[in-house]
Amino acid sequence: MTAAPSTAELTDLLTVATQILDGVVPRFVEGLGAPSAVTKGRNDFATELDLELERTISAELQQRTGIAVHGEEFGGPALTSGTAWVLDPIDGTFNYSSGHPMSGTLLALVHEGEPVIGLTWLPMLGRRYAAVAGGPVYLDGVALPPLAPGKLADSMIGFGAFNLDSAGRIPGQFRFDLLGALSRLSSRVRMHGATGIDLAFTASGVLGGAVVFGHHPWDNAAGVALVRAAGGVVTDLAGAPWTITSGSVLAAAPGVHEELLEMICTVSEEERG
């Protein structure tokens, strides 16, 4: 698919994707607590079910839609051009492997680097979030209202995990300092351990916003599609419009996003000295 898909085409593709994800829910639920099977790096692993679900979902998507799939475990086509599905078979793998219910499956359709369909399935919670570009967001098939403007002081905020000693792309000390600053503005910070949950909850208005330090498209694309479809604001942590190559995500309801970005900019300036 080279031309931008029409709204009707997106709706049809969403229907197919919904059927495919619904079809693997029993297997997802059955596998809760699956142990680590593949070590992928420091503090990262995959279960055998990650691999199984990615194979199953990818094969069905390819067969039924003719669109290639880029998955977390097996890779796939480039996402900056053309059209492709991007899949995270188990988001929140640490949670899932530990028997924690806060985990799910994330699927997005990306066209020319922009997510135009987003699905976040949370089988252990019995919730299914879906949207095409332009909205609305559907929760279990029921359309949700657009996000209303909000204030940070009144909002719960999802916050990404951190290790204070980490010296990666976004150092642990900076994350720690952000958390401290955020705690002064909102006493309702939440760490769910799953990016997809933070972004889906933001899109549905449960959270006022989410601070995401990860950059992987399979973690972020589906949730970005949902938040945008809900009328939320999505950038990176520096305030630049989010793209598939962005190194972070700041997603929030109107008003809340502006306050979060101002807080992040202040912390950044203080650290630069």
C-alpha positions in Angstrom: 0.0 0.0 0.0 1.7 3.2 -1.2 -1.2 5.8 -1.2 -2.6 7.0 2.1 -5.4 4.6 3.1 -8.9 6.2 3.1 -11.1 6.3 6.2 -13.1 3.4 4.8 -10.0 1.4 4.2 -8.7 2.1 7.7 -12.1 1.1 9.2 -12.0 -2.2 7.3 -8.4 -2.9 8.4 -9.3 -2.1 12.0 -12.1 -4.7 11.8 -9.7 -7.3 10.6 -7.1 -6.4 13.2 -9.7 -6.6 15.9 -10.8 -10.1 14.9 -7.1 -11.2 14.9 -6.3 -9.8 18.3 -9.6 -11.2 19.7 -8.5 -14.6 18.4 -5.3 -14.7 20.5 -6.9 -13.5 23.8 -7.4 -17.0 25.2 -3.8 -17.9 24.5 -2.6 -14.6 26.1 -4.6 -15.3 29.2 -3.5 -18.9 29.4 0.2 -18.0 29.2 0.2 -15.4 32.1 3.2 -16.1 34.2 5.3 -17.5 31.3 9.0 -17.5 32.3 11.9 -15.7 30.5 13.0 -17.7 27.4 15.2 -15.3 25.4 17.5 -12.7 26.9 17.6 -9.5 24.8 19.9 -7.4 26.9 20.3 -5.9 30.3 17.0 -6.2 32.2 15.2 -7.2 29.0 13.9 -10.6 27.9 11.1 -12.3 25.9 9.0 -15.3 26.8 8.2 -18.2 24.4 4.7 -16.7 24.2 6.1 -13.4 22.9 7.6 -15.4 20.0 4.5 -17.5 19.5 2.0 -14.6 19.5 4.1 -12.5 17.2 4.3 -15.4 14.7 0.6 -16.0 14.9 -0.6 -12.4 14.7 1.9 -11.5 12.0 1.0 -14.4 9.8 -2.7 -13.6 10.0 -2.2 -9.9 9.4 0.0 -10.6 6.3 -2.5 -13.2 4.9 -5.7 -11.2 5.5 -4.4 -7.6 4.7 -1.4 -8.1 2.5 0.5 -5.6 4.6 3.9 -6.5 6.1 4.4 -6.6 9.9 7.3 -5.2 11.9 7.3 -7.0 15.2 9.4 -6.4 18.4 10.9 -9.9 18.3 11.5 -10.6 14.6 11.7 -7.1 13.1 10.3 -6.3 9.7 10.1 -3.5 7.1 11.2 0.1 7.7 8.6 2.2 9.3 9.6 5.6 8.0 8.1 5.1 4.6 5.4 3.0 3.1 2.7 1.2 5.1 3.3 -1.5 7.7 1.8 -3.0 10.8 4.0 -2.6 14.0 3.4 -5.1 16.7 4.3 -5.7 20.3 2.9 -9.1 21.2 3.3 -8.6 25.0 3.7 -5.1 26.3 4.8 -5.2 29.9 6.7 -8.4 29.7 8.1 -8.2 33.2 4.6 -7.8 34.5 3.3 -10.6 32.4 6.0 -13.0 33.3 5.4 -12.2 37.0 1.7 -12.9 36.8 0.9 -9.2 37.0 -2.3 -8.3 35.0 -1.0 -5.0 33.7 0.1 -6.2 30.3 -1.3 -6.4 26.8 -0.8 -6.5 23.1 -0.1 -3.4 21.0 -0.8 -3.1 17.3 -0.6 -0.1 15.0 -0.8 0.6 11.3 1.9 3.1 10.3 1.8 5.0 7.0 4.8 7.1 6.0 6.0 7.1 9.6 2.7 8.2 11.1 0.4 5.8 13.0 -3.1 5.8 11.5 -4.6 2.9 13.4 -4.0 2.0 17.0 -5.1 -1.0 19.0 -4.3 -1.8 22.6 -5.7 -5.1 24.0 -5.5 -5.6 27.8 -6.9 -9.2 28.1 -6.3 -9.5 31.9 -8.3 -6.3 32.4 -10.9 -7.1 29.8 -10.4 -3.9 27.9 -9.9 -3.3 24.2 -9.0 0.2 23.0 -9.1 1.0 19.2 -9.1 4.0 16.9 -8.4 5.2 13.4 -6.9 8.6 12.6 -9.4 11.3 13.3 -11.1 9.4 16.1 -13.1 8.6 18.1 -11.4 6.1 20.5 -13.4 3.0 21.1 -13.3 1.2 24.4 -14.8 -2.3 24.0 -16.7 -1.1 20.9 -18.2 2.0 22.6 -17.0 5.4 21.4 -15.4 7.6 24.0 -15.8 11.4 24.2 -12.9 13.6 23.1 -10.4 14.5 25.9 -11.4 17.7 27.7 -8.8 20.3 28.6 -7.4 19.6 32.0 -5.0 20.8 34.7 -1.9 18.9 35.9 -2.8 19.4 39.6 -6.0 17.5 39.0 -4.5 14.7 36.9 -3.0 11.3 37.4 0.2 11.0 35.4 1.7 7.8 34.1 5.5 7.8 34.5 8.1 5.5 32.9 10.3 3.2 34.8 13.8 4.3 35.7 17.1 3.2 37.3 18.9 6.0 39.1 22.3 4.7 38.0 21.3 4.3 34.4 23.5 6.3 31.9 21.5 5.6 28.8 19.9 7.9 26.3 17.8 9.5 29.0 19.9 9.2 32.2 18.4 7.9 35.4 19.3 11.1 37.3 17.3 13.2 34.8 14.3 10.8 35.2 14.6 11.0 39.0 14.7 14.8 38.9 11.6 14.8 36.7 9.8 12.5 39.1 10.6 14.9 41.9 9.4 17.9 40.1 6.3 16.2 39.0 5.5 15.1 42.5 5.3 18.7 43.5 2.7 19.5 40.9 0.7 16.3 41.0 0.5 13.9 43.9 -1.0 11.2 41.7 1.9 9.7 39.8 1.5 6.1 38.6 4.0 3.6 37.4 2.3 0.8 35.5 5.3 -0.8 34.0 3.7 -0.9 30.5 3.9 1.9 28.0 0.8 0.8 26.2 -1.3 1.0 29.4 -0.1 4.5 30.2 -1.0 5.7 26.7 -4.3 3.9 26.4 -5.3 5.2 29.9 -4.3 8.7 28.7 -6.4 8.4 25.5 -9.4 7.3 27.6 -9.1 10.0 30.2 -8.1 7.8 33.1 -4.7 9.5 33.2 -4.2 13.1 32.4 -0.9 12.3 30.7 2.0 10.0 30.3 5.8 10.5 30.4 7.5 7.8 28.3 11.3 7.4 28.1 11.4 4.6 25.6 11.8 5.1 21.9 10.8 1.7 20.4 8.0 2.1 17.8 6.3 -1.1 18.9 5.9 0.3 22.4 4.7 3.8 21.3 2.9 3.8 17.9 -0.4 2.2 19.0 -0.8 4.5 22.0 0.2 7.6 20.1 -2.6 6.8 17.5 -5.1 6.4 20.4 -4.1 9.7 22.2 -4.2 11.7 18.9 -7.6 10.2 18.0 -8.9 11.2 21.4 -7.8 14.8 20.8 -4.8 14.7 23.0 -1.4 16.3 22.4 1.6 14.1 21.6 5.2 15.3 21.4 8.6 14.1 22.5 10.0 15.2 25.9 11.5 18.3 24.2 8.2 19.4 22.7 8.9 18.4 19.1 6.0 16.7 17.3 6.2 12.9 17.8 7.3 10.8 14.9 8.1 7.1 14.5 11.8 8.0 15.1 11.3 10.1 18.2 13.3 9.1 21.3 10.5 9.6 23.8 6.8 10.4 24.2 5.0 13.1 26.1 1.2 12.5 25.7 -1.5 14.3 27.6 -4.8 16.0 27.4 -4.9 19.6 26.2 -3.7 21.9 29.0 -2.0 19.1 30.9 0.5 18.7 28.1 1.5 22.3 28.3 2.1 22.1 32.0 4.1 18.9 31.8 6.3 20.3 29.0 7.0 23.4 30.9 8.0 21.3 33.9 10.3 19.2 31.8 11.9 22.2 30.2 12.6 23.7 33.6 14.3 20.6 34.8 16.3 20.4 31.7 17.5 23.9 32.0 18.4 23.4 35.7 20.5 20.3 34.8 22.3 22.2 32.1 23.2 24.7 34.8 
